Amino acid sequence: MSERIQLPDDYTLKVAEQVFNALVSEATLSASVDHSDGGKHLSFRRLYRYVTDARSEDAELEAALSENAALRADLRRLTAKVSSYQISELAAAASGLVAQRVAPGCRIRFEPSRAEVAQTYVIISLDDLGRHPRWLAVFVDDDRCRRLALPEPREGLIQLLVDSDSDILAALRNPKSEIFIDG
Amino acid sequence: MALKIERAASLILEAGQSGDLRAALQAVSEATTPDGAPRYSVKVCRTLNRLVVCRAYAVSALQLCHLVNIAEACALRRGAYEHLLMGSERATGAGFRGWITSAVTSRGWRRAGCDISREGVVVQYGDAVFNVGFARMPLLAAMFEFLCGTVGYASLDEEFCKMLQSPASDEAVRRTANGIERLLYAYLRENLPSVQMQGKFQILLDFAKFDTTAPELVVDDTIILEFWRQKSLDEEAGNFRLFRSAFDAYMAFLLALEVATDREAVGRARSVGADREADEIDVAALLENADSMDAWTSPLLVLQDASTESVKFLSKAEMSVLDRLMQHGPRSHRFPWSLARAEVFGDAQARLTQAVRRKVDEMELDTLINCEDAEFYQEWRDRLAKLAIHVNNTLRASLHVVIGSDELGGENEPTDLRVGHPNRMAAQVDDVTENLPEHGRLEEAREDSRRAFNRIARRGFEDDALHDPGRAIEFEAGAGALAAIYDQIHSFLSVLDRVGNDGTDLASQFAYDREVFSEQFSLIYGARA
């Protein structure tokens, strides 16, 4: 058994070569989907999910973010794009921890808990609570990000209790941080 | 010498070049929904792969720009086009239709000029009109994700942001599409290895001109084996060290010639080619045409697709055994010994390659070089035959759901399984019922499929499948694929048995081949004991 083909003309052979090259490249790239020898890529969708669902955990992505400045820049860019509120860093003169952060339509206050001295209330008031904000992200130096899943608003306020010495609180009160809130 | 250095350099470059591209494509194909289901269908991933390989992304880049424009026009906030591209759970045409319809219903279009049609979204740009079909949107979303992984989200977003400053301008859209094309072109120049550089096609062609006095090309089992024996040792000859590479390359070679000799299709691909003066051919269009003209495609793709994922028709191991036979389909029937060699001695060579990498001791290496662990052809044949029985049983079990679903759907007349189903399914009914009267035959078929269903304990084969219309659709698609798989195995086994009866039996052929492969392995991997 065999395949016998009349020798094609030069043009047909030229077309066949292009088709062959495409088929071989396709097969090579498809086969290597299982056995890639390149560095692992994290899909953009994982970054999107990380931004839009602060409850989702993705240790692999976080490890990649800690090592990859370009990925952190993408995270910040995407967060800025899909957020409703943005609180920019304060003027250069500001220093130390601040008592509140304010932007058009949005205000975040920090109040020590009376019941528990080691804890602090983060109180967010938004002009438009028509759509329940689900997440908050705060970026500090070098695009390092901290995230918070937000609870349901109560009487127009979103209130969270966090440890007074937590990274997230330090980041929120850091005048050089930038805060984004969903909405 | 200069040629050798150039060749070595190109191979080294290729190894590094393709890694990043492979990983980027892999990231898209492995993207999942929050519940872990694949986000993109196998078909979408294959099409994306083809667009990249053939560098035929110009139209898709333009469509993506229009889709970004549409996404922004119905987004919650200005500029936030990402929600549509990333937000639909499983990337399907219906999913995109639902997302856009819901967004427009709740908040309307953010600017004039966009309208939802039956097939997609129509955008007006002054005198120009552009339509993006819902069915195309999953591929465009996959392309966006691929571009984020290759040219980078920041570069891409900069292009889109510029475009969205004047979203009603067709010219701005085209300018952006050109910008994206340039970015991708630059990325692929560095990362897409050139098969042409290796000259593989010419090497295969020269060898197939077996008789230089005859105006024909001949490819058969003997030629493929001899080709591998000669080229596996030749570093200049396109990397044919693995027998499987030689076999797969000749299958691609024959397919390419088949596609290229379709003069009508080539004429069309030529007229839409990017550069007519240079006689350029749109290879992607040519391959797409071949696919649509009932060219063979592996039925395993249906079982691996997201649309049938809730039913485990075949395990990964079973699909792996069938992969090469299904990939090459009916063409492999003309090369039964080559397929047997690729499967049996291809496995032996894979183990040998691994062993060399692990730097095993000489004794173990000798065992592998001598193919002492190779599966006998008879064992391999029996394994295929057993798998055919399993596929047949799974097909019968699938029919139980298809019939049950039809009946629950309110059809009063008994379903005739032979109407509207693939040939093998119809034949299945006849196999079971040929000695019974008409009504009894249908009843017996139902009973047979019910018994088969009850014997299978795999994901998806549960009683509630009968009450789930979505699952019934999966079973129908799966049954079609199983029927094609069964036919393919059955036909190939018939060929193998016929070849065995006509001359060389499996045992004699295996003994001969083992000798050939051992000798060649010893030449490639080291001295033979």
Interface residues (C-beta under 8 A of the other chain):
Chain A: M1 S2 E3 R4 I5 Q6 L7 P8 T12 L13 V15 A16 E17 Q18 V19 F20 N21 A22 L23 V24 S25 E26 A27 T28 L29 S30 S32 V33 S36 D37 G38 G39 K40 H41 L42 S43 F44 R45 R46 L47 Y48 R49 D53 S56 A70 A73 D74 R77 L78 K81 V82 S84
Chain B: A15 S18 G19 D20 L21 R22 A23 A24 L25 Q26 A27 V28 S29 E30 A31 T32 P34 R39 R46 N49 R50 V52 V53 C54 L76 R77 G79 A80 E82 H83 M86 G87 F144 E145 C148 G149 G152 Y153 A154 D157 L192 P193 S194 V195 Q196 K200 F201 Q202 L204 L205 K209 P215 E216 L217 V218 V219 D220 D221 I223 D248 A249 A252 F253 L254 L255 A256 L257 V259 A260 T261 V266 I281 V283 A284 L286 L287 R331 H333 R334 F335 P336 V495 V499
